[in-house]
Amino acid sequence: MRRHLPSTQALACFDAAARHESYTRAAQELALTQSAVSRQILALEEQLGVQLFRRTRHGVVLTPAGRHYGRQVARWLQTLEQGTLDVMAHQGHGGALSLAAVPTFATRWLIPRLPLLAARHPEIVVHIETRTRPFLFADSAFDAALYAGTPEQVANWPGVQAQLLLQEDVVPVCSPRLLPPGGVAPEALARLPLLQQSTRPYGWQQWFDAMGVHGVARALDGPRYELFSMTAAAAAHGLGVALIPPLLIEAELARGDLVVACPRPLQGERGYYLVSPAQPQPPMLAAFAKWLGEMAATQGAVPDAGGKSAAPPLRQD
């Protein structure tokens, strides 16, 4: 069946004219004549059966339909250009993966390990953009997503397959200035300032209950922060004790900016998943997924440039 695809020349002319709301400026940008731009847009309007511009005495103005279509065309052309540049850059070998990711996990866990990916798969380039909620892959240019959520949330994400990478286990951490060497018992933590994670409002209450310390009046008190990176910074500056997954603060633990206040972790309901469309993975995505699974299976120290461990494994007793 014949596909209803406009020519890229017509779309390029429309995109430029839509951005400038001027055929003259579009022609200057594209090194064409004004009449050539006008002909391309007229042909596009005839193909669509929709008026994209309203002609006025002073030039042209986008119609509501033209404004809506213009946003879509700009996105399509950007995706097409990026794909073209990727192919040109890799000369048909390897390519780029477009990854949606929750910000703290991407910054604190994935990016420090990307040099290991580059060493094993120099042909793979990973582009990362922030996304915190499920989305439809068909409506985006993403190949996969790094998502933090519960098994139920992942199961309710339509049209995807998910690979569990890591559980979001949390432990109390703080600046070493706040406690004596060796940490403190759970009961003693209840008397220290507690930092709250706004996305986990009952985190401290759940931790104290799991440790057998019930009825802590201050379990819900304390300053709240939206991201784990914010909570980690507040804890490192001595503002209080925070419940944070050790995998997100490897650098702070290695430097001694943070220490484990009580080495008794609590397994959270949430986990970190690699999510992709429910279809056979392309070879490049499959290679990335395999590597990512290996990194998660050996979670712990991140090798530095000299091959030494950047952070010791957390003692969990």
Buried (B, 14 or more C-beta within 10 A) or exposed (E): EEEEEBEEBBBBBBBBBBBBBBBBBBBBBBEBEBEBBBBBBEBBBEEBEEEBBEEEEEBBEBBEBBEEBBEEBBEBBEEEEBBEEBEEEBEEEBBBBBBBBBBBBBBBBBEBBBEBBEEEBEEBBBBBBEBBEBBEBEEBBBBBBBBBBEEEBBEEBEEBBBBEBBBBBBBBBBBBEBBEEEBBEBEBBBEBBBBBBEBBEEBBEBBBBEBEBEEBEEBBEBBBBEBBBBBBBBBBEEBBBBBBBBBBBBBBBBEEBBBBBBBBBBEBEBBBBBBBBEEEBEEBBEBBBBBBBEBBEEBEBBEEEEEEEBBEEBEEE
